[in-house]
Amino acid sequence: MVEMAAHPGAHQELVDWACAVAVPELERQLGHVSSEVFTSADNRLVVISRWRSEPVALADPPNHWLRREAHSWDFSPVDR
């Protein structure tokens, strides 16, 4: 999971970049299962990807679009 906070004027550019560049790059990687892109009213973007193997990091967007550094976390499913 990757979470990014965009400057208000750069939010749509960040969304467009994620959908047209970053996520398609992930989708070409071996072991990729799926990715979803979410956005919020406070200019945040979240990409959640599922993998069969070690996850591949999402590419870094242009820094001038972000109001702070992107944060990422790796999670593993829990059998319940």
PyMOL commands that set and color helices and strands:
alter all, ss='L'
color gray80, all
select helices_A, chain A and resi 8-27+63-65
alter helices_A, ss='H'
color red, helices_A
select strands_A, chain A and resi 2-5+32-39+44-51+71-72
alter strands_A, ss='S'
color yellow, strands_A
deselect
rebuild
show_as cartoon
